[in-house]
Each structure stands twice: as structure tokens, then as C-alpha cells.
């Protein structure tokens, strides 16, 4: 199964680092040290600990406080918890080194005023999980968080939407270009078939996970 399916809105969690991230890590880091990553709808993805262990920093946004607490416990990280003054009801959880900061709030409440802009974005299950009518709002948020030269790894799913309606939702390549092409150069990096018996039972006869690299234009 592709990472998106387990880590999106399907209620599953993968205990290993996303393979597409591992394989393409050099493309997103591009020789930089201590890159600040933004991870939308992060869940408790072990990718975040892996990135921090490599010397990068991570800011994630996740609506589930349970997932955030489980991430820190399962990563053996002690953490602090604070309210976020500018977002009613929101909290931010950080490890003591402050290399991982996870905001428990609605994704659209998050702004660059909280953590500045980012050198990298890793979307491993956000665009495919949100309501399709919110995609332009989501793209605008991501644009606002990307520093000049930011490198954005975007994981999408290709299948026949007449056979299955989602979530995770079908995101055609053309829509990636429509959403992000005006501000980013877009390069396809990798695609692989991830059809399993589970997905055949949903009526799918093909399923492709695709990774795109988007680089913020200067």
C-alpha cells in the first residue's frame, strides 16, 4: 500500500518512513542543511522524527490531539504543551530541542505569522484527504508558507474516480498544474502502482501513487 492510503483519512498508520520520501530526499533537501519542513495533516507520521534526526526541523499541523501525543510518546520525545494565543482553542506541542513543533488546530487556521515561511513542504496525505472543494484554499495556504526557493514534495493518487469517490481523493496531474503552476516549477519525480486486493474490493482496477516536486519560483 502507498503511504498516502495508510496515513491519510483512512485511519491507518505506517510505522516506517515513507519510501518515496526516503528515495527522493536529496531532491527536496538539495544540499541544504537544517531545512525547516512543513507537514500538513501530519498525523503521527514517523517521517517527522526521521527528518529531525537528520538535523532538520519540522512543523506539523494535525486536528487530533491524540495523534500528536502518541507521536511524541512513540518517538520517545519529552514535550511541552502551550496554547496558541492567536488561534482560539489551539495548542502547540514541542520536543525539548524544539526541532518538532506540532500544532493541534484546523489546517486553515495556521498562518505564516506562527512559524514564518518554510524551506520544504512534505504533503504525504493532505491534498488527497481534504474536501476537493477546498483545494484552492489549501493551495493558497501552502503558497503563503513557502519561502523563495522552497521545495515541496507532493504525493497524489491517480485512479478512475467513476469507480471510487474517495477519500483519499483522485487528484489529476492537470489539477496540480492548475493549483500550483503559477507560482512553482513542477517536476514529476516518481510513480508506482499500488493496487492491492483491498483496493480492488473498492472497485478499482488501477491505482497509482505519484510524487511531484514543486519548486517555488523566485
C-alpha positions in Angstrom: 0.0 0.0 0.0 1.2 3.5 -0.7 1.9 5.8 2.2 -1.0 8.1 1.5 -3.6 5.5 1.9 -2.5 4.5 5.3 -1.7 7.9 6.5 -4.5 10.0 5.0 -8.0 9.8 6.2 -8.3 6.1 6.2 -7.5 5.6 9.9 -4.3 3.6 9.3 -0.8 4.5 10.3 2.5 3.3 8.9 5.3 2.6 11.4 8.0 3.1 8.8 9.3 6.2 7.0 7.6 6.9 3.7 9.6 5.2 1.0 9.0 7.9 -1.6 10.3 10.5 0.8 13.4 8.4 1.5 14.1 7.8 -2.2 13.7 11.5 -3.1 15.1 13.1 0.0 18.1 14.6 -1.9 15.7 16.3 -4.3 13.8 18.1 -1.6 16.9 19.0 0.6 19.0 19.9 -2.4 22.3 20.1 -0.5 20.9 22.3 2.3 21.4 21.7 6.0 18.9 22.3 8.7 15.9 22.7 6.4 12.6 23.7 8.0 9.8 21.4 6.8 6.1 22.0 6.9 3.9 18.8 7.1 0.2 19.4 6.8 -2.3 16.9 8.3 0.8 15.2 9.8 -1.0 12.6 12.0 1.7 10.8 13.9 3.9 10.1 10.9 7.3 8.7 11.8 8.7 10.8 8.9 8.8 13.7 11.3 11.2 12.0 13.8 13.3 10.8 10.9 13.7 14.3 9.5 14.5 15.8 12.9 17.1 13.0 13.4 18.7 14.1 10.1 19.2 17.6 11.5 16.1 19.3 10.0 13.2 20.9 11.9 9.6 20.1 11.4 6.3 22.0 11.9 3.2 19.9 11.6 -0.5 20.7 11.8 -2.9 18.0 12.9 -6.5 18.2 14.3 -6.2 15.1 16.5 -4.5 15.8 19.9 -4.4 12.1 20.4 -2.3 11.5 17.3 0.1 14.3 18.4 0.6 12.9 21.9 1.1 9.4 20.5 3.7 10.7 18.1 5.9 12.1 21.0 5.4 9.1 23.2 6.1 6.6 20.4 9.2 8.7 19.4 10.5 8.7 23.0 10.5 12.5 23.0 9.6 14.6 26.0 7.5 17.5 25.1 5.9 20.8 26.2 2.4 21.9 25.5 1.2 25.5 25.2 -1.9 27.4 24.0 -1.6 29.4 20.8 -2.8 32.9 21.6 -3.8 33.8 18.0 -5.9 30.7 17.5 -8.7 30.1 20.0 -8.6 26.5 21.4 -5.4 25.6 19.6 -2.3 24.1 21.2 1.3 23.6 20.1 3.3 20.6 21.3 7.2 20.8 21.0 10.0 18.5 21.9 12.6 19.9 24.3 15.1 20.6 21.4 12.3 22.5 19.6 13.1 20.5 16.4 9.5 19.2 16.2 6.5 21.6 16.7 3.0 20.2 16.2 0.0 22.5 16.1 -3.3 21.0 17.1 -5.7 23.1 15.1 -7.7 23.3 11.9 -5.2 23.5 9.0 -6.8 26.7 7.6 -6.2 28.5 11.0 -2.5 28.1 10.6 -0.6 31.1 9.1 3.0 32.2 8.4 2.8 34.5 11.5 3.2 31.4 13.7 6.4 29.9 12.3 7.5 32.1 9.4 8.0 30.5 6.0 9.5 27.1 5.1 12.3 25.7 3.0 10.4 22.5 2.3 6.9 21.1 2.4 6.1 17.3 2.6 2.4 16.6 1.7 2.1 12.9 2.3 -1.7 12.7 2.6 -3.2 16.2 2.9 -4.3 17.2 -0.6 -5.8 13.8 -1.2 -7.6 14.0 2.1 -9.2 17.4 2.2 -12.6 18.1 0.7 -12.0 18.7 -3.1 -13.9 22.0 -3.0 -11.2 23.3 -0.6 -8.3 22.6 -2.8 -7.8 26.2 -4.0 -7.9 27.4 -0.3 -5.4 24.7 0.6 -3.1 25.7 -2.3 -3.3 29.4 -1.2 -2.2 28.4 2.3 0.7 26.4 1.1 1.8 29.2 -1.2 1.8 31.6 1.7 4.0 29.3 3.7 6.7 28.7 1.0 9.9 30.7 1.3 11.5 31.7 -2.0 13.1 28.5 -3.4 11.0 26.3 -1.1 10.9 22.7 -2.4 7.6 20.9 -2.0 7.2 17.2 -2.3 3.5 16.4 -3.1 2.2 12.8 -3.1 -1.0 12.3 -5.1 -3.2 9.4 -6.3 -4.4 8.5 -9.7 -7.3 6.2 -10.3 -10.7 6.1 -12.1 -13.0 8.4 -10.0 -16.0 6.7 -11.6 -15.1 3.5 -9.7 -14.4 5.1 -6.3 -15.2 8.6 -5.0 -12.7 8.8 -2.1 -11.4 9.7 0.3 -8.5 9.5 -0.4 -9.4 11.6 -3.4 -8.3 11.4 -7.0 -6.0 14.4 -7.9 -5.3 14.6 -11.6 -2.0 15.9 -12.8 -3.7 18.8 -14.6 -5.1 20.0 -11.3 -1.7 20.0 -9.7 -0.6 22.3 -12.5 -3.7 24.5 -12.1 -3.3 24.8 -8.4 0.5 25.4 -8.2 1.8 26.1 -11.7 1.6 29.9 -11.5 4.0 30.0 -8.5 6.0 26.8 -8.8 8.0 24.9 -11.3 6.6 21.3 -11.3 8.6 18.2 -12.0 7.3 14.6 -11.8 9.6 12.5 -9.7 8.2 9.0 -9.3 5.1 7.0 -9.8 4.3 3.4 -8.9 1.3 1.1 -9.0 0.0 0.5 -5.5 -3.2 -1.6 -6.3 -3.8 -4.3 -3.6 -6.7 -6.7 -3.0 -8.2 -4.1 -0.6 -8.5 -1.5 -3.3 -9.7 -4.0 -5.9 -12.6 -4.7 -3.4 -13.4 -0.9 -3.6 -14.0 -1.3 -7.4 -10.6 0.0 -8.5 -8.8 -1.8 -11.4 -5.7 0.5 -11.2 -4.2 2.8 -8.6 -1.0 4.9 -9.0 0.8 6.8 -6.3 2.6 9.8 -7.9 5.3 12.1 -6.4 5.7 15.6 -7.7 8.5 18.1 -6.9 7.3 21.7 -6.8 9.9 24.5 -6.5 8.8 28.0 -5.6 9.7 30.4 -8.4 11.8 33.3 -7.3 
